[in-house]
Amino acid sequence: MTYRTVVIVGAGAWGTAMAISLSAALDVILVVRSPEDAEEFRRTRMNPRYLPDCIIPEKVQISADLAGAMAKADLLIIATPVSAFESVLKSVVGIRKDLPVIWGCKGICPQTGEPLSTIAEKVMGADACFGAISGPCFAAGLASKHPTAVVVATNSGRQTTLAIAKSLSNNYLRVYSNSDLTGVQICGAIKNVYAIAAGVIDGCGWGENTRAGMLTRAVAEARVYIKRHDAKLSTLMGLAGFGDLYLSCGSRLSRNYQVGMALAAGTPLATALENLGHVAEGVNTTRLVHKRASELGLDMPIVTAVWQILGGERTPRECVEALMSRSIKHEKHYHPPG
């Protein structure tokens, strides 16, 4: 099957960038919050708050009418923060139950810490087609047509997933298919925790040695978490895992990295988030992963350190002292799950 008309719900930076990119080959409808926003976007062809340096092509239809947009759609992409995911999904299902739904939210269920597909199955039903798109992709680069590679995973088998991947790909965006929906979601969420850690490291002036060590041990930690959720280790080493980890931990464009930088400078968390002006999913994800790891008996010292810094329990330097003074082990030693 070919998916020709795509509706994108959410006109933040990533939703707008995806609309710009996909319009190169597809019919795209970008659904915004209000008729006033729709009128302003249509008049200026810009998103001044989230993507001020990019022009939205005339080919992109802009609407505040979700039902009207969905009547024309072959595929729907949710590009909202995680906090709005479930309510948007319920609105979508209330309009059309047959439409495949993909999301780009890089977070986990705010109540349970489980992947968002748990919510999707509850709201849409196990027979519905749903999935996640993830990978190393900053909105500004995508909108500027920088060559970008990501993955899409669904619950609907290899052929459907591959058809969606092919439909979303163009000369600037290469979308690989992936059969590990759980792993893709976990990787997209957990890398935000380590991006905060990377920002803290650079904010404290520790530099490349420390960041490289943290990244390597972050992969080891995430490996344990991935295995406990019956996801594939190969996903961790792919675009959704290492690719996104590398991007988010190595660039000041990362929102979560910026939060870490601010915390290292002594800025209170609430102030750092207010100054950011965008959602940093890693803050809530840290809480959820730390809680779930504790419940499962998993040893994740970097996640614990980030959680302590966010909660003001320890300073970054105190956390590093605690991490560096842990008992010496073989590099490949880890606590097996279960």
N, C-alpha and C positions, 0 to 999 in steps of 0.2 A: 504493500500500500504506500502511496505517496501522500504526504501531508503538505498541502499547498497553502492553507490559510491558518495562521497561528495567532492566537490571542495571548497577549502578555498582560497579566494583572499585576500592577505595581510599577509606578514610574519613579522609583529611586534611581540611583546611579546604574546599578546592574540591569534593571528592567529596561531603562532607556537605552543603554548600550546594546543590549540584546536586540531590541527593536531595530536599532540602526543597522546592526550587523546582518540580521536575518532578512531585512528588506532587500538585500542584494539579490536574493533569489526567490523569496516568498512574499506572499501577501500578508502584511502584518497589521494587527490592530492593537494599539497600546491603550489599555484602560487605566484612566487616571481617577483621582479621588472625587472630583466635583466638576460640574459643568463649567464653573469659572476657571478651573485649572485647564480643562480641555480647550476652552476658548483661548486662553493665554498661550498654551503650547502651540495651537494651530496658527495663531497670529505671529508668534516670534520664531516658531520652529526650533525652540531652545528649551532646555531644562536648567534654568539659572541657578537653582539651589544645589542640585546634585551633579550636574555635568555641564558647567557653564561654557566650556570651550568647544562644544560639539554641536553641529547642526543636525536636526532631525529631518531626514529626507521627506519631500512632499509625498512620496509613495506610502509612508507610514500613516495609517489612519489613526486618529486620536479621538477617544470617546470616553464619556463617563457612564455610558449605558452598557453595563455588563451583559444583560440579557440579549440586547440587540447585537452585540459583538459576538456572543457565543452562538447565535443562530447561524452565523456564517463560518464557524470555526471547524477545522479538522483536528486541532491540537491546542491545548491550553497550557501556558507556562505561568506558574505562580512565582513572582519575584518580589514578594513582600518580606519584611522581617519575620522571624519565627513566631513572634508574639501574635501576629495576625494570621498565621497559616491556617489554623483550624477554622476560624470564622469565615475566611475567604473560601476554603474548601466546602464548607457547608452551604454557602451561597451558590457556589458553582453547581453542586449536586442538586440543589433545589431548582435549578434552571434546566440542566441537562445531565442525565446520569450516564449517557453513552460516550461522553467525550473523554479521550485520553488526557491525563493531567500529569505534567512534569513540573518539578519545582527546583528552584535554584537557591533556596534557603539553606545556608550552611550552619545548621544548628540541630538540636535534638529536642525531644518532647519536654516542655517546661515543667511538667508534673512528674514524669517518671524517669527521664534521662534516656528513654528508648529512642530509636530512630523514628523520624517523622512518618515513615511508611506504616508504623503501628497506628497512627492517627488516621492515615489515608485508608487503611483497610477497614477500620471501624466506621468511618464516615461513608466511604464509597462502596464497601463490600469487597470480598476477596476476589470476585470475578471481574471487577473493574480493571482497567489498564491505568497504572500509575507508576511514577518513577522519579529519579533525581538526576539532575545534570550538575556536574562539579568538575573541579580541576583548577589549574593555575591561570586565573583570569581576572585581571584588574579591569574595571569598567572603562576607564579612560583609554587603555590600550586597545580594548575590543572595539570601542566606538571609533577609534582612529585607524582602524583596519590594520593593526599590527597582527601578523600571523599568530594565531592562537590555537592551542589544542586542548580539548576537554574530553570528558567521558559522559555518557548517559547510560543509566541502568534502569531497568523496569522489572516488574513482576510478571511480565507477559511473554517470556520466552525469547530465544535468540533472534528469530526472524522479525518479530515486531520491534524489538529493541534496535536491530540493525536498520530497519526501515526508518525509524525515527532519527537515528544518527545520520543516515544518508540525507534525509530531508532537511535537517538543520545545518548541514555542512555547505560551505561555499568556498570561494577563493581565499578568504581570510580566516575562516573558522573551520577547523577540522574536528569533527566530533566522532570519537571512537565509541563503539558499543561495549558494554560490560555486563556480565551476568550476575555480578555480586552487588545487589542493591543495598544490602546491609553494610557491607564494607565501604562502598562509595560514600554513604551517608556518614558513617562514623569518621572516616578520614577527613571529610569536609568540615566536620564539627571540631574534632580534636586538635586539628592543626592551629585553630584559633588560640587555644590555650598556650601552645608553644610559641606562637607569634607574640603574645604578651611577654613571655619569658625572654624572647630575643630583644624586645624593646627595652626591657629592664636591663639586660646585659649591656646593650650599647649605651643606654642612658647613664649607667654607672661607669662607663669608660673602660670596660674590660676588653672589648675588641674581638678580633677574629678567632683567637684561640678558644676563648670561652664559648663564643657562639657556635663554633664548629663542634666542640665537645657536647654542648647541650643538644644540638640537632641530632647527633649520632645516638645519644642516649634517649632522645625523644622517640626515635624510631624503635628502639628496643622496648620502651615503655608501651608505645602504641601497639606493638606486636602482641604483647600479652593481652591487651584490651580487645584487640581484633579477634584473637583466637577464642577468647572467652565468649564472644558473641557469634561464634560459628561463621565468621567472615573469612575471606581468603587473604593470605599473606601477600599474594601477588598484587592485590589491589593496593596494599600499603606501599609497594614499591613502584606503583604506576602514577599516572597523572593526578588522580584523586588524592593519592597519599603523598609520596615524596615530592611530586611536582608542585603541589599546592603548598606543602610545607616549606620547600625551598623559596617559593615566591613570597609567601607571607612573612617568613622570618628574615628575609634579606632586603626588604624595601620599606622605606618610611611612608610609602603610600598605603600600607596596611593599617587599617583602623585599630586593630588589636595591638599591633606593634607600637602605634602612637600612644595607646593607653599605657603600655609598659614603660615607654620613655617618660611619660608624665609622672608615673608612680616613682620611678627612679629619682626624679627631680624633687620628690617630696610633695607633689600635688595630691590632695585628697582625691579618692576615687570619684566621688560625686562631681567634683569640680572638673576632673579630667574628662568625664563623660559629657558634661555640659559643654565644655570647650570644644569637644570633638564635633558635636552637631550632627552626628550620624550614629547609627546603632553599631555597637561593638559586641557581636554575638559571643565572643570568647569569655566575657565576664560571667554570664549565666552558664555557659557551657562548662567553665571550670568548676563551678559549684556542683553541677549535675554529675560530671565525670568523677570528681572527687568523692561524692556521696556514693555513687554506684560502685566505684572501685573498692571503697571501704566495705560495702555490703558484700561484695564478691570475694573479699580477701586478697585483692591484687595490690602488689607493691608498685606504686607509681610516684616516686619521690619528687619528680619535677612538677607534676600536677599538684601535689601537696604543697610544694614551695610557692607556686603561683597563687594557690588558694589562700595561703597564709599571708602573702603580700597584699592581696586584694582585701582581705579582712582586717588588715592592720595588726595581725598577730606577731609578725616578724618583719624586720626591715630586709631589703634585698641582700645586704651584706651578711646579716645573720643567717638568712636562708642558704647563701653560698657556703658559709662556714659549716653549716650543718650537713650540706650535701658533700662537701669535700672531706669531711671527717667520718663519713660512713665506712663501715668495714670493707676492706679490699676483697674483691671477688674475682673469679674468672670472668672475662668479658662477656661470654655467652651464657652466664648463669642467670636464670630468672626463676621466679616462683611459678610453677605450673598452675594453671587455673583449676578450680574445683577442689 
